[in-house]
């Protein structure tokens, strides 16, 4: 089976039409990335291996997401007295994690940008209806002035992402100022997000085959939050 069969390309009409293909950014499917995925997808992986390996993928995702944000020129003087014509972010960056699983990505973002503020949104999916329910949000009041990295390792049905994006819009954030950073995505979730928010950029490390009857991604990873925080295991 080829890589294309496992990971649809960003121009695959089943995943994204031409209007949104440029808004979907799939990490290069290198041998290194596939090796990392092999660890976290293994149901017998230890929690320590799962957490440490996930962090390595998060770093790649966040690097890609940050590279999409607007920049402006900035000149600096080097230690040898020369001028370097560089760049700096055009606007502040604000991370927004969708609790609980999204909190797993905060550490890597803080390590890369220690000054970045991080807001939180708590939206839980009903295990029976699969519908999202909003519970809580803590966001900077001036978040509309920022470029927003929306953090959630899983984009399955898209319901939780849509609820979070709707809340960000209430705070004045435009969809073109949002980059949704996610570990795994389903074609259904990508289509759902881009149907309502075509200008939101999505950065993901894998596009799964499909959702099963229980709305889990296939081949999948299980419940990311449970595996990361150890709540799927007895003491």
C-alpha positions, 0 to 999 in steps of 0.5 A: 500500500502506498503512502498516498493510500494511507494519507490522502493528499491535500488536493484529494477532492474527498478531503478538500476542494481547490478553494480550500486546498491551500488552507490544509497543511499536511506535514511531509510524510517522512520516514522520521514522522512515520516512525513517530506515528508508529510509537503513538499508534501502538496500543501497547506503548507506555505512557512515557513513550506516548507523551515523549513521542507526541511532543516531538510531533507537536514541535513539528506541527507548531513550527509549521503553524508559526511559519504560516503567520504574517511577518514584517521586516526587521533589521538588527545589528550583528556582533560584527557590526553588520546589518541583518535584514530579518523578520519579526511577527506582524502580530502577537501570537495567542495559543488557545487549547481545547481542554483537555487534550489540547493542553498536551500541546501547551508545553511545546508552544511555551518552550518555543514562545515563552511570552505567548499567552494561552487561553482555554476553551472547554467543550466536551463531546457527548459520548452518546449523541457525539454533539459538542457541549460548551462549558467554559472559556478563558480568553484574553480580552484583546485576543482579536488583535492576535494571530491564534493557534487553536490547539487540539490533537484530534479533528474527528467529526469537526463538531468541537472545532466548529464550536471553538471557532464560533466562540473565537468569532464572538471574541472578534477573531477573524477566521483568516487569523486562526491556524488550527493545529491538530495531530490527527484529522479525518476527511470528514472533520476537515470538510466540516471545518472548511465548509463553514470556515474556508479561510481557517488554516489547518496544520496536521501530521496525518489524515486518517482513512475515515471515521467508524460508527463510534466517530473514532478515526481509523486507523486512529490512536484511541482517546488521545486525552486518556492515553496522554494523561493516563486516565485510561489506566488503573493505578 
